[in-house]
Amino acid sequence: MRGALLMSEIPPAPITGEAEQAAARAVLTEPTWAFVSGAAGSSETSKVANRLAWDSVFLEHQLPVDVSRSSTHGVVFGVASEAPIAVAPMGLAGLVWPHGDLEIAAACAEVGVPVVVSTMASARVEDIVKSGAQCAFQLYWLRDSAVRRELVDRAEQAGCVALFVTVDAPVRRGSERERAAEFSPGGDVRPAMTDSTELDASLGWADIERLVASTSLPVYVKGILSPEAAQRAHAAGAAGVVVSNHGGRQLDCALPTALALPRVKRALPENGRSFDVLVDSGITTGTDVVRALALGASAVLVGRQILYGLARGGMQGVLNVLRRMTAELGQTLMMTGCTTPAEAETLPAHILNYGQQPEL
Protein backbone atom coordinates (compact mmCIF):
# COMPACT_ATOMS: atom_id res chain seq x y z
CA MET A 1 0.00 0.00 0.00
CA ARG A 2 3.01 2.30 0.33
CA GLY A 3 4.96 4.29 -2.22
CA ALA A 4 8.21 3.22 -3.84
CA LEU A 5 10.72 5.17 -1.75
CA LEU A 6 13.50 3.07 -0.28
CA MET A 7 14.79 3.76 3.23
CA SER A 8 18.13 4.83 1.72
CA GLU A 9 16.30 7.51 -0.24
CA ILE A 10 14.40 8.97 2.70
CA PRO A 11 15.80 12.32 3.92
CA PRO A 12 16.73 13.01 7.55
CA ALA A 13 14.00 12.83 10.19
CA PRO A 14 11.48 15.69 10.14
CA ILE A 15 11.77 17.99 13.13
CA THR A 16 8.23 19.40 13.20
CA GLY A 17 4.78 17.87 13.22
CA GLU A 18 3.97 19.50 9.91
CA ALA A 19 7.08 18.02 8.32
CA GLU A 20 6.18 14.56 9.66
CA GLN A 21 2.78 14.86 8.03
CA ALA A 22 4.27 15.96 4.72
CA ALA A 23 6.77 13.11 4.76
CA ALA A 24 3.99 10.58 5.31
CA ARG A 25 1.93 12.09 2.52
CA ALA A 26 4.85 11.63 0.14
CA VAL A 27 5.10 7.87 0.65
CA LEU A 28 1.52 6.66 1.11
CA THR A 29 -0.87 5.77 -1.67
CA GLU A 30 -3.92 7.99 -2.08
CA PRO A 31 -6.39 5.48 -0.54
CA THR A 32 -4.17 4.82 2.47
CA TRP A 33 -3.51 8.53 2.95
CA ALA A 34 -7.27 9.14 2.87
CA PHE A 35 -7.73 6.51 5.59
CA VAL A 36 -4.96 7.89 7.79
CA SER A 37 -5.66 11.61 7.47
CA GLY A 38 -9.35 11.80 6.58
CA ALA A 39 -12.12 12.96 8.89
CA ALA A 40 -15.88 13.34 8.89
CA GLY A 41 -17.49 15.95 6.67
CA SER A 42 -16.49 17.46 3.37
CA SER A 43 -14.66 20.28 5.17
CA GLU A 44 -13.41 18.04 8.02
CA THR A 45 -14.59 20.76 10.37
CA SER A 46 -14.02 19.01 13.68
CA LYS A 47 -10.53 17.81 12.76
CA VAL A 48 -9.54 21.35 11.75
CA ALA A 49 -11.18 22.82 14.86
CA ASN A 50 -9.25 20.45 17.12
CA ARG A 51 -5.97 21.97 15.95
CA LEU A 52 -7.26 25.55 16.10
CA ALA A 53 -8.50 24.99 19.65
CA TRP A 54 -5.16 23.69 20.92
CA ASP A 55 -3.44 26.67 19.29
CA SER A 56 -5.85 28.95 21.17
CA VAL A 57 -4.65 27.74 24.59
CA PHE A 58 -2.16 30.16 26.17
CA LEU A 59 -0.24 29.59 29.40
CA GLU A 60 1.12 31.92 32.08
CA HIS A 61 4.68 30.95 32.97
CA GLN A 62 5.72 30.88 36.62
CA LEU A 63 9.32 32.07 36.16
CA PRO A 64 11.72 32.76 37.74
CA VAL A 65 11.87 29.27 39.23
CA ASP A 66 14.77 26.85 39.48
CA VAL A 67 14.09 24.38 36.64
CA SER A 68 17.67 23.11 36.38
CA ARG A 69 16.50 19.65 37.49
CA SER A 70 13.39 18.84 35.53
CA SER A 71 11.76 15.61 34.46
CA THR A 72 9.15 14.58 31.90
CA HIS A 73 8.20 11.41 33.77
CA GLY A 74 4.53 10.79 34.44
CA VAL A 75 1.90 8.14 35.11
CA VAL A 76 -0.46 7.06 32.35
CA PHE A 77 -3.48 4.87 33.18
CA GLY A 78 -1.69 3.70 36.30
CA VAL A 79 1.73 2.83 34.85
CA ALA A 80 4.98 4.76 34.93
CA SER A 81 5.86 6.45 31.66
CA GLU A 82 8.74 8.49 30.28
CA ALA A 83 6.17 11.23 29.63
CA PRO A 84 2.43 11.72 30.22
CA ILE A 85 1.89 10.41 26.68
CA ALA A 86 0.49 7.17 25.31
CA VAL A 87 -0.17 6.03 21.77
CA ALA A 88 -3.88 6.07 20.96
CA PRO A 89 -5.68 3.01 19.59
CA MET A 90 -5.60 2.99 15.78
CA GLY A 91 -6.91 0.30 13.52
CA LEU A 92 -5.08 -1.38 10.64
CA ALA A 93 -1.65 0.16 11.14
CA GLY A 94 -0.41 -2.63 8.91
CA LEU A 95 -1.75 -0.65 5.96
CA VAL A 96 0.79 2.07 6.70
CA TRP A 97 3.84 -0.13 7.31
CA PRO A 98 4.30 -3.91 7.35
CA HIS A 99 3.51 -5.20 10.85
CA GLY A 100 2.77 -1.60 11.79
CA ASP A 101 1.16 -2.36 15.16
CA LEU A 102 4.22 -4.33 16.23
CA GLU A 103 6.52 -1.54 15.03
CA ILE A 104 4.55 1.03 17.05
CA ALA A 105 4.65 -1.11 20.17
CA ALA A 106 8.39 -1.71 19.80
CA ALA A 107 8.97 2.03 19.59
CA CYS A 108 6.84 2.57 22.69
CA ALA A 109 8.86 -0.04 24.57
CA GLU A 110 12.09 1.66 23.49
CA VAL A 111 10.96 5.14 24.56
CA GLY A 112 9.10 3.99 27.65
CA VAL A 113 5.55 5.13 26.93
CA PRO A 114 2.40 2.95 26.88
CA VAL A 115 0.24 2.02 23.90
CA VAL A 116 -3.49 1.34 23.63
CA VAL A 117 -4.15 -1.61 21.30
CA SER A 118 -7.16 -1.27 19.02
CA THR A 119 -9.88 -3.88 18.56
CA MET A 120 -9.17 -3.33 14.85
CA ALA A 121 -5.39 -3.75 15.15
CA SER A 122 -3.72 -5.68 12.37
CA ALA A 123 -1.80 -7.77 14.93
CA ARG A 124 -3.00 -9.83 17.90
CA VAL A 125 -2.86 -8.25 21.33
CA GLU A 126 -0.89 -11.28 22.56
CA ASP A 127 1.84 -10.52 20.02
CA ILE A 128 1.82 -6.78 20.63
CA VAL A 129 2.30 -7.24 24.38
CA LYS A 130 5.43 -9.29 23.68
CA SER A 131 7.12 -6.06 22.50
CA GLY A 132 7.65 -5.19 26.15
CA ALA A 133 5.52 -2.04 25.98
CA GLN A 134 2.91 -1.41 28.64
CA CYS A 135 -0.34 -2.10 26.80
CA ALA A 136 -3.97 -1.28 27.35
CA PHE A 137 -6.75 -2.65 25.15
CA GLN A 138 -9.42 -0.60 23.38
CA LEU A 139 -12.81 -2.29 23.03
CA TYR A 140 -15.35 -1.40 20.38
CA TRP A 141 -18.85 -2.38 21.50
CA LEU A 142 -19.39 -5.12 18.93
CA ARG A 143 -22.85 -6.56 18.34
CA ASP A 144 -21.68 -10.07 19.16
CA SER A 145 -21.53 -10.19 22.97
CA ALA A 146 -19.58 -13.45 22.98
CA VAL A 147 -16.87 -11.83 20.87
CA ARG A 148 -16.78 -8.83 23.22
CA ARG A 149 -16.30 -11.13 26.19
CA GLU A 150 -13.58 -13.07 24.39
CA LEU A 151 -11.69 -9.86 23.57
CA VAL A 152 -11.79 -8.71 27.20
CA ASP A 153 -10.62 -12.12 28.40
CA ARG A 154 -7.76 -12.11 25.90
CA ALA A 155 -6.69 -8.62 26.98
CA GLU A 156 -6.64 -9.72 30.62
CA GLN A 157 -4.73 -12.92 29.89
CA ALA A 158 -2.21 -11.14 27.65
CA GLY A 159 -1.24 -8.82 30.48
CA CYS A 160 -2.92 -5.57 29.47
CA VAL A 161 -3.04 -3.02 32.27
CA ALA A 162 -6.32 -1.27 31.41
CA LEU A 163 -9.39 -1.47 29.19
CA PHE A 164 -10.68 1.44 27.10
CA VAL A 165 -14.27 1.19 25.86
CA THR A 166 -15.09 3.52 22.97
CA VAL A 167 -18.57 5.08 23.21
CA ASP A 168 -18.54 7.62 20.37
CA ALA A 169 -18.83 5.12 17.51
CA PRO A 170 -22.34 3.63 17.38
CA VAL A 171 -21.60 3.34 13.66
CA ARG A 172 -18.40 3.78 11.69
CA ARG A 173 -18.70 7.11 9.90
CA GLY A 174 -15.63 6.99 7.70
CA SER A 175 -14.66 10.03 5.69
CA GLU A 176 -15.67 11.54 2.40
CA ARG A 177 -12.01 11.47 1.48
CA GLU A 178 -11.91 7.70 1.96
CA ARG A 179 -14.93 7.24 -0.28
CA ALA A 180 -13.54 9.53 -2.95
CA ALA A 181 -10.25 7.59 -2.94
CA GLU A 182 -12.15 4.28 -2.94
CA PHE A 183 -10.39 3.14 0.21
CA SER A 184 -11.14 -0.47 1.11
CA PRO A 185 -9.01 -2.54 3.49
CA GLY A 186 -8.44 -6.05 2.33
CA GLY A 187 -5.92 -8.68 1.43
CA ASP A 188 -3.52 -9.59 4.20
CA VAL A 189 -4.16 -6.39 6.19
CA ARG A 190 -7.32 -7.02 8.18
CA PRO A 191 -8.28 -6.87 11.87
CA ALA A 192 -6.31 -9.66 13.52
CA MET A 193 -8.36 -9.87 16.72
CA THR A 194 -11.78 -10.66 15.27
CA ASP A 195 -13.73 -11.11 12.06
CA SER A 196 -16.82 -9.70 13.80
CA THR A 197 -16.70 -5.94 13.22
CA GLU A 198 -20.39 -4.95 13.32
CA LEU A 199 -20.91 -2.25 15.95
CA ASP A 200 -23.79 -2.32 18.44
CA ALA A 201 -25.62 1.00 18.50
CA SER A 202 -27.55 0.08 21.67
CA LEU A 203 -24.61 0.69 24.06
CA GLY A 204 -25.76 2.47 27.24
CA TRP A 205 -24.55 3.26 30.74
CA ALA A 206 -25.95 0.01 32.15
CA ASP A 207 -23.62 -1.81 29.76
CA ILE A 208 -20.66 0.21 31.03
CA GLU A 209 -21.56 -0.67 34.62
CA ARG A 210 -21.73 -4.38 33.75
CA LEU A 211 -18.39 -4.19 31.93
CA VAL A 212 -16.72 -2.54 34.93
CA ALA A 213 -18.10 -5.26 37.21
CA SER A 214 -17.05 -8.09 34.89
CA THR A 215 -13.35 -7.37 34.45
CA SER A 216 -10.32 -7.17 36.69
CA LEU A 217 -8.92 -4.33 34.55
CA PRO A 218 -9.53 -0.64 35.25
CA VAL A 219 -12.01 0.63 32.65
CA TYR A 220 -11.69 3.98 30.88
CA VAL A 221 -14.59 5.43 28.90
CA LYS A 222 -13.27 6.90 25.66
CA GLY A 223 -15.19 9.47 23.62
CA ILE A 224 -16.45 11.82 26.35
CA LEU A 225 -17.20 15.47 25.51
CA SER A 226 -19.75 16.57 28.11
CA PRO A 227 -19.53 17.08 31.88
CA GLU A 228 -22.67 14.99 32.33
CA ALA A 229 -21.18 12.00 30.49
CA ALA A 230 -18.00 12.21 32.58
CA GLN A 231 -20.11 12.19 35.74
CA ARG A 232 -22.02 9.14 34.50
CA ALA A 233 -18.74 7.35 33.80
CA HIS A 234 -17.56 8.16 37.32
CA ALA A 235 -20.83 6.88 38.79
CA ALA A 236 -20.55 3.69 36.71
CA GLY A 237 -17.28 2.85 38.43
CA ALA A 238 -14.91 3.66 35.59
CA ALA A 239 -11.28 4.42 36.42
CA GLY A 240 -11.31 7.45 34.15
CA VAL A 241 -12.39 8.98 30.87
CA VAL A 242 -10.76 10.04 27.64
CA VAL A 243 -12.02 13.39 26.41
CA SER A 244 -12.09 12.64 22.71
CA ASN A 245 -13.97 13.36 19.51
CA HIS A 246 -12.33 10.45 17.68
CA GLY A 247 -9.92 12.82 15.96
CA GLY A 248 -12.86 14.40 14.15
CA ARG A 249 -13.51 11.10 12.35
CA GLN A 250 -17.07 10.52 13.58
CA LEU A 251 -19.03 13.78 13.96
CA ASP A 252 -18.02 16.70 11.77
CA CYS A 253 -19.38 19.26 14.25
CA ALA A 254 -18.03 17.63 17.42
CA LEU A 255 -16.75 19.99 20.10
CA PRO A 256 -12.94 20.35 20.03
CA THR A 257 -11.38 18.53 22.94
CA ALA A 258 -9.37 21.53 24.17
CA LEU A 259 -12.72 23.24 24.81
CA ALA A 260 -14.42 20.19 26.30
CA LEU A 261 -11.58 19.23 28.65
CA PRO A 262 -11.81 22.02 31.25
CA ARG A 263 -15.61 21.68 31.45
CA VAL A 264 -15.27 17.95 32.06
CA LYS A 265 -12.57 18.43 34.68
CA ARG A 266 -14.57 21.02 36.61
CA ALA A 267 -17.61 18.73 36.74
CA LEU A 268 -15.79 15.89 38.50
CA PRO A 269 -15.46 15.59 42.29
CA GLU A 270 -12.13 16.80 43.62
CA ASN A 271 -12.20 14.45 46.57
CA GLY A 272 -12.94 10.76 46.83
CA ARG A 273 -11.61 7.91 44.72
CA SER A 274 -8.98 8.56 42.09
CA PHE A 275 -10.39 9.31 38.63
CA ASP A 276 -8.21 9.93 35.58
CA VAL A 277 -8.99 12.39 32.82
CA LEU A 278 -7.06 11.82 29.59
CA VAL A 279 -7.48 13.65 26.29
CA ASP A 280 -6.79 13.12 22.60
CA SER A 281 -7.69 14.53 19.16
CA GLY A 282 -5.44 17.08 17.47
CA ILE A 283 -2.44 16.80 19.81
CA THR A 284 0.77 17.01 17.80
CA THR A 285 3.45 18.68 19.97
CA GLY A 286 4.98 18.54 23.41
CA THR A 287 3.60 22.02 23.99
CA ASP A 288 0.12 20.60 23.39
CA VAL A 289 0.81 18.09 26.15
CA VAL A 290 1.54 20.89 28.61
CA ARG A 291 -1.57 22.73 27.44
CA ALA A 292 -3.61 19.59 28.12
CA LEU A 293 -2.13 19.17 31.59
CA ALA A 294 -2.92 22.80 32.44
CA LEU A 295 -6.52 22.32 31.27
CA GLY A 296 -7.03 19.33 33.55
CA ALA A 297 -5.72 16.18 31.86
CA SER A 298 -3.40 13.74 33.58
CA ALA A 299 -2.03 12.47 30.24
CA VAL A 300 -2.68 12.55 26.50
CA LEU A 301 -3.13 10.01 23.73
CA VAL A 302 -1.45 10.68 20.38
CA GLY A 303 -2.85 9.13 17.21
CA ARG A 304 -2.39 10.36 13.65
CA GLN A 305 1.04 11.83 14.36
CA ILE A 306 2.25 8.34 15.23
CA LEU A 307 0.96 6.99 11.92
CA TYR A 308 2.76 9.79 10.09
CA GLY A 309 6.01 8.69 11.68
CA LEU A 310 5.25 5.04 10.99
CA ALA A 311 4.62 5.76 7.31
CA ARG A 312 8.00 7.37 6.92
CA GLY A 313 10.17 4.87 8.74
CA GLY A 314 8.42 2.10 10.65
CA MET A 315 9.63 1.78 14.23
CA GLN A 316 12.33 4.42 13.69
CA GLY A 317 9.78 6.90 12.39
CA VAL A 318 7.60 6.38 15.45
CA LEU A 319 10.66 6.77 17.69
CA ASN A 320 11.41 10.10 16.02
CA VAL A 321 7.89 11.39 16.72
CA LEU A 322 7.85 10.26 20.34
CA ARG A 323 11.32 11.64 21.03
CA ARG A 324 10.47 14.96 19.38
CA MET A 325 7.32 15.35 21.44
CA THR A 326 9.05 14.34 24.66
CA ALA A 327 11.88 16.83 24.03
CA GLU A 328 9.34 19.59 23.30
CA LEU A 329 7.48 18.64 26.47
CA GLY A 330 10.63 18.99 28.56
CA GLN A 331 11.47 22.36 27.04
CA THR A 332 7.95 23.72 27.51
CA LEU A 333 7.85 22.54 31.11
CA MET A 334 11.05 24.44 31.85
CA MET A 335 9.89 27.55 30.01
CA THR A 336 6.66 27.63 32.01
CA GLY A 337 8.48 27.20 35.30
CA CYS A 338 7.62 23.53 35.90
CA THR A 339 10.01 20.79 36.92
CA THR A 340 7.51 17.93 36.43
CA PRO A 341 4.34 17.31 34.43
CA ALA A 342 2.40 17.26 37.71
CA GLU A 343 3.37 20.89 38.31
CA ALA A 344 1.96 21.83 34.90
CA GLU A 345 -1.50 20.85 36.14
CA THR A 346 -1.48 24.05 38.24
CA LEU A 347 -0.49 26.40 35.42
CA PRO A 348 -3.02 29.16 34.66
CA ALA A 349 -4.44 28.42 31.19
CA HIS A 350 -6.48 30.72 28.98
CA ILE A 351 -8.44 29.87 25.88
CA LEU A 352 -8.02 33.07 23.96
CA ASN A 353 -9.80 34.33 20.88
CA TYR A 354 -7.64 37.09 19.47
CA GLY A 355 -9.08 40.47 20.40
CA GLN A 356 -11.19 39.00 23.20
CA GLN A 357 -10.67 38.44 26.88
CA PRO A 358 -9.55 34.98 28.10
CA GLU A 359 -12.41 32.59 28.85
CA LEU A 360 -10.67 30.58 31.56
C-alpha positions as CSV (number, residue, x, y, z in Angstrom):
1,M,0.0,0.0,0.0
2,R,3.0,2.3,0.3
3,G,5.0,4.3,-2.2
4,A,8.2,3.2,-3.8
5,L,10.7,5.2,-1.7
6,L,13.5,3.1,-0.3
7,M,14.8,3.8,3.2
8,S,18.1,4.8,1.7
9,E,16.3,7.5,-0.2
10,I,14.4,9.0,2.7
11,P,15.8,12.3,3.9
12,P,16.7,13.0,7.5
13,A,14.0,12.8,10.2
14,P,11.5,15.7,10.1
15,I,11.8,18.0,13.1
16,T,8.2,19.4,13.2
17,G,4.8,17.9,13.2
18,E,4.0,19.5,9.9
19,A,7.1,18.0,8.3
20,E,6.2,14.6,9.7
21,Q,2.8,14.9,8.0
22,A,4.3,16.0,4.7
23,A,6.8,13.1,4.8
24,A,4.0,10.6,5.3
25,R,1.9,12.1,2.5
26,A,4.8,11.6,0.1
27,V,5.1,7.9,0.6
28,L,1.5,6.7,1.1
29,T,-0.9,5.8,-1.7
30,E,-3.9,8.0,-2.1
31,P,-6.4,5.5,-0.5
32,T,-4.2,4.8,2.5
33,W,-3.5,8.5,3.0
34,A,-7.3,9.1,2.9
35,F,-7.7,6.5,5.6
36,V,-5.0,7.9,7.8
37,S,-5.7,11.6,7.5
38,G,-9.4,11.8,6.6
39,A,-12.1,13.0,8.9
40,A,-15.9,13.3,8.9
41,G,-17.5,16.0,6.7
42,S,-16.5,17.5,3.4
43,S,-14.7,20.3,5.2
44,E,-13.4,18.0,8.0
45,T,-14.6,20.8,10.4
46,S,-14.0,19.0,13.7
47,K,-10.5,17.8,12.8
48,V,-9.5,21.4,11.8
49,A,-11.2,22.8,14.9
50,N,-9.2,20.4,17.1
51,R,-6.0,22.0,16.0
52,L,-7.3,25.6,16.1
53,A,-8.5,25.0,19.6
54,W,-5.2,23.7,20.9
55,D,-3.4,26.7,19.3
56,S,-5.9,28.9,21.2
57,V,-4.6,27.7,24.6
58,F,-2.2,30.2,26.2
59,L,-0.2,29.6,29.4
60,E,1.1,31.9,32.1
61,H,4.7,31.0,33.0
62,Q,5.7,30.9,36.6
63,L,9.3,32.1,36.2
64,P,11.7,32.8,37.7
65,V,11.9,29.3,39.2
66,D,14.8,26.8,39.5
67,V,14.1,24.4,36.6
68,S,17.7,23.1,36.4
69,R,16.5,19.7,37.5
70,S,13.4,18.8,35.5
71,S,11.8,15.6,34.5
72,T,9.2,14.6,31.9
73,H,8.2,11.4,33.8
74,G,4.5,10.8,34.4
75,V,1.9,8.1,35.1
76,V,-0.5,7.1,32.4
77,F,-3.5,4.9,33.2
78,G,-1.7,3.7,36.3
79,V,1.7,2.8,34.9
80,A,5.0,4.8,34.9
81,S,5.9,6.5,31.7
82,E,8.7,8.5,30.3
83,A,6.2,11.2,29.6
84,P,2.4,11.7,30.2
85,I,1.9,10.4,26.7
86,A,0.5,7.2,25.3
87,V,-0.2,6.0,21.8
88,A,-3.9,6.1,21.0
89,P,-5.7,3.0,19.6
90,M,-5.6,3.0,15.8
91,G,-6.9,0.3,13.5
92,L,-5.1,-1.4,10.6
93,A,-1.7,0.2,11.1
94,G,-0.4,-2.6,8.9
95,L,-1.7,-0.7,6.0
96,V,0.8,2.1,6.7
97,W,3.8,-0.1,7.3
98,P,4.3,-3.9,7.3
99,H,3.5,-5.2,10.8
100,G,2.8,-1.6,11.8
101,D,1.2,-2.4,15.2
102,L,4.2,-4.3,16.2
103,E,6.5,-1.5,15.0
104,I,4.6,1.0,17.1
105,A,4.7,-1.1,20.2
106,A,8.4,-1.7,19.8
107,A,9.0,2.0,19.6
108,C,6.8,2.6,22.7
109,A,8.9,0.0,24.6
110,E,12.1,1.7,23.5
111,V,11.0,5.1,24.6
112,G,9.1,4.0,27.7
113,V,5.5,5.1,26.9
114,P,2.4,3.0,26.9
115,V,0.2,2.0,23.9
116,V,-3.5,1.3,23.6
117,V,-4.2,-1.6,21.3
118,S,-7.2,-1.3,19.0
119,T,-9.9,-3.9,18.6
120,M,-9.2,-3.3,14.9
121,A,-5.4,-3.7,15.1
122,S,-3.7,-5.7,12.4
123,A,-1.8,-7.8,14.9
124,R,-3.0,-9.8,17.9
125,V,-2.9,-8.3,21.3
126,E,-0.9,-11.3,22.6
127,D,1.8,-10.5,20.0
128,I,1.8,-6.8,20.6
129,V,2.3,-7.2,24.4
130,K,5.4,-9.3,23.7
131,S,7.1,-6.1,22.5
132,G,7.6,-5.2,26.1
133,A,5.5,-2.0,26.0
134,Q,2.9,-1.4,28.6
135,C,-0.3,-2.1,26.8
136,A,-4.0,-1.3,27.3
137,F,-6.8,-2.6,25.1
138,Q,-9.4,-0.6,23.4
139,L,-12.8,-2.3,23.0
140,Y,-15.3,-1.4,20.4
141,W,-18.8,-2.4,21.5
142,L,-19.4,-5.1,18.9
143,R,-22.8,-6.6,18.3
144,D,-21.7,-10.1,19.2
145,S,-21.5,-10.2,23.0
146,A,-19.6,-13.4,23.0
147,V,-16.9,-11.8,20.9
148,R,-16.8,-8.8,23.2
149,R,-16.3,-11.1,26.2
150,E,-13.6,-13.1,24.4
151,L,-11.7,-9.9,23.6
152,V,-11.8,-8.7,27.2
153,D,-10.6,-12.1,28.4
154,R,-7.8,-12.1,25.9
155,A,-6.7,-8.6,27.0
156,E,-6.6,-9.7,30.6
157,Q,-4.7,-12.9,29.9
158,A,-2.2,-11.1,27.7
159,G,-1.2,-8.8,30.5
160,C,-2.9,-5.6,29.5
161,V,-3.0,-3.0,32.3
162,A,-6.3,-1.3,31.4
163,L,-9.4,-1.5,29.2
164,F,-10.7,1.4,27.1
165,V,-14.3,1.2,25.9
166,T,-15.1,3.5,23.0
167,V,-18.6,5.1,23.2
168,D,-18.5,7.6,20.4
169,A,-18.8,5.1,17.5
170,P,-22.3,3.6,17.4
171,V,-21.6,3.3,13.7
172,R,-18.4,3.8,11.7
173,R,-18.7,7.1,9.9
174,G,-15.6,7.0,7.7
175,S,-14.7,10.0,5.7
176,E,-15.7,11.5,2.4
177,R,-12.0,11.5,1.5
178,E,-11.9,7.7,2.0
179,R,-14.9,7.2,-0.3
180,A,-13.5,9.5,-3.0
181,A,-10.3,7.6,-2.9
182,E,-12.1,4.3,-2.9
183,F,-10.4,3.1,0.2
184,S,-11.1,-0.5,1.1
185,P,-9.0,-2.5,3.5
186,G,-8.4,-6.1,2.3
187,G,-5.9,-8.7,1.4
188,D,-3.5,-9.6,4.2
189,V,-4.2,-6.4,6.2
190,R,-7.3,-7.0,8.2
191,P,-8.3,-6.9,11.9
192,A,-6.3,-9.7,13.5
193,M,-8.4,-9.9,16.7
194,T,-11.8,-10.7,15.3
195,D,-13.7,-11.1,12.1
196,S,-16.8,-9.7,13.8
197,T,-16.7,-5.9,13.2
198,E,-20.4,-5.0,13.3
199,L,-20.9,-2.2,15.9
200,D,-23.8,-2.3,18.4
201,A,-25.6,1.0,18.5
202,S,-27.5,0.1,21.7
203,L,-24.6,0.7,24.1
204,G,-25.8,2.5,27.2
205,W,-24.5,3.3,30.7
206,A,-25.9,0.0,32.2
207,D,-23.6,-1.8,29.8
208,I,-20.7,0.2,31.0
209,E,-21.6,-0.7,34.6
210,R,-21.7,-4.4,33.8
211,L,-18.4,-4.2,31.9
212,V,-16.7,-2.5,34.9
213,A,-18.1,-5.3,37.2
214,S,-17.1,-8.1,34.9
215,T,-13.3,-7.4,34.4
216,S,-10.3,-7.2,36.7
217,L,-8.9,-4.3,34.6
218,P,-9.5,-0.6,35.3
219,V,-12.0,0.6,32.7
220,Y,-11.7,4.0,30.9
221,V,-14.6,5.4,28.9
222,K,-13.3,6.9,25.7
223,G,-15.2,9.5,23.6
224,I,-16.4,11.8,26.3
225,L,-17.2,15.5,25.5
226,S,-19.7,16.6,28.1
227,P,-19.5,17.1,31.9
228,E,-22.7,15.0,32.3
229,A,-21.2,12.0,30.5
230,A,-18.0,12.2,32.6
231,Q,-20.1,12.2,35.7
232,R,-22.0,9.1,34.5
233,A,-18.7,7.3,33.8
234,H,-17.6,8.2,37.3
235,A,-20.8,6.9,38.8
236,A,-20.6,3.7,36.7
237,G,-17.3,2.8,38.4
238,A,-14.9,3.7,35.6
239,A,-11.3,4.4,36.4
240,G,-11.3,7.5,34.1
241,V,-12.4,9.0,30.9
242,V,-10.8,10.0,27.6
243,V,-12.0,13.4,26.4
244,S,-12.1,12.6,22.7
245,N,-14.0,13.4,19.5
246,H,-12.3,10.5,17.7
247,G,-9.9,12.8,16.0
248,G,-12.9,14.4,14.1
249,R,-13.5,11.1,12.4
250,Q,-17.1,10.5,13.6
251,L,-19.0,13.8,14.0
252,D,-18.0,16.7,11.8
253,C,-19.4,19.3,14.2
254,A,-18.0,17.6,17.4
255,L,-16.7,20.0,20.1
256,P,-12.9,20.3,20.0
257,T,-11.4,18.5,22.9
258,A,-9.4,21.5,24.2
259,L,-12.7,23.2,24.8
260,A,-14.4,20.2,26.3
261,L,-11.6,19.2,28.6
262,P,-11.8,22.0,31.3
263,R,-15.6,21.7,31.4
264,V,-15.3,17.9,32.1
265,K,-12.6,18.4,34.7
266,R,-14.6,21.0,36.6
267,A,-17.6,18.7,36.7
268,L,-15.8,15.9,38.5
269,P,-15.5,15.6,42.3
270,E,-12.1,16.8,43.6
271,N,-12.2,14.4,46.6
272,G,-12.9,10.8,46.8
273,R,-11.6,7.9,44.7
274,S,-9.0,8.6,42.1
275,F,-10.4,9.3,38.6
276,D,-8.2,9.9,35.6
277,V,-9.0,12.4,32.8
278,L,-7.1,11.8,29.6
279,V,-7.5,13.6,26.3
280,D,-6.8,13.1,22.6
281,S,-7.7,14.5,19.2
282,G,-5.4,17.1,17.5
283,I,-2.4,16.8,19.8
284,T,0.8,17.0,17.8
285,T,3.5,18.7,20.0
286,G,5.0,18.5,23.4
287,T,3.6,22.0,24.0
288,D,0.1,20.6,23.4
289,V,0.8,18.1,26.2
290,V,1.5,20.9,28.6
291,R,-1.6,22.7,27.4
292,A,-3.6,19.6,28.1
293,L,-2.1,19.2,31.6
294,A,-2.9,22.8,32.4
295,L,-6.5,22.3,31.3
296,G,-7.0,19.3,33.6
297,A,-5.7,16.2,31.9
298,S,-3.4,13.7,33.6
299,A,-2.0,12.5,30.2
300,V,-2.7,12.5,26.5
301,L,-3.1,10.0,23.7
302,V,-1.5,10.7,20.4
303,G,-2.9,9.1,17.2
304,R,-2.4,10.4,13.7
305,Q,1.0,11.8,14.4
306,I,2.3,8.3,15.2
307,L,1.0,7.0,11.9
308,Y,2.8,9.8,10.1
309,G,6.0,8.7,11.7
310,L,5.2,5.0,11.0
311,A,4.6,5.8,7.3
312,R,8.0,7.4,6.9
313,G,10.2,4.9,8.7
314,G,8.4,2.1,10.7
315,M,9.6,1.8,14.2
316,Q,12.3,4.4,13.7
317,G,9.8,6.9,12.4
318,V,7.6,6.4,15.5
319,L,10.7,6.8,17.7
320,N,11.4,10.1,16.0
321,V,7.9,11.4,16.7
322,L,7.8,10.3,20.3
323,R,11.3,11.6,21.0
324,R,10.5,15.0,19.4
325,M,7.3,15.3,21.4
326,T,9.1,14.3,24.7
327,A,11.9,16.8,24.0
328,E,9.3,19.6,23.3
329,L,7.5,18.6,26.5
330,G,10.6,19.0,28.6
331,Q,11.5,22.4,27.0
332,T,7.9,23.7,27.5
333,L,7.8,22.5,31.1
334,M,11.0,24.4,31.8
335,M,9.9,27.5,30.0
336,T,6.7,27.6,32.0
337,G,8.5,27.2,35.3
338,C,7.6,23.5,35.9
339,T,10.0,20.8,36.9
340,T,7.5,17.9,36.4
341,P,4.3,17.3,34.4
342,A,2.4,17.3,37.7
343,E,3.4,20.9,38.3
344,A,2.0,21.8,34.9
345,E,-1.5,20.9,36.1
346,T,-1.5,24.0,38.2
347,L,-0.5,26.4,35.4
348,P,-3.0,29.2,34.7
349,A,-4.4,28.4,31.2
350,H,-6.5,30.7,29.0
351,I,-8.4,29.9,25.9
352,L,-8.0,33.1,24.0
353,N,-9.8,34.3,20.9
354,Y,-7.6,37.1,19.5
355,G,-9.1,40.5,20.4
356,Q,-11.2,39.0,23.2
357,Q,-10.7,38.4,26.9
358,P,-9.6,35.0,28.1
359,E,-12.4,32.6,28.8
360,L,-10.7,30.6,31.6
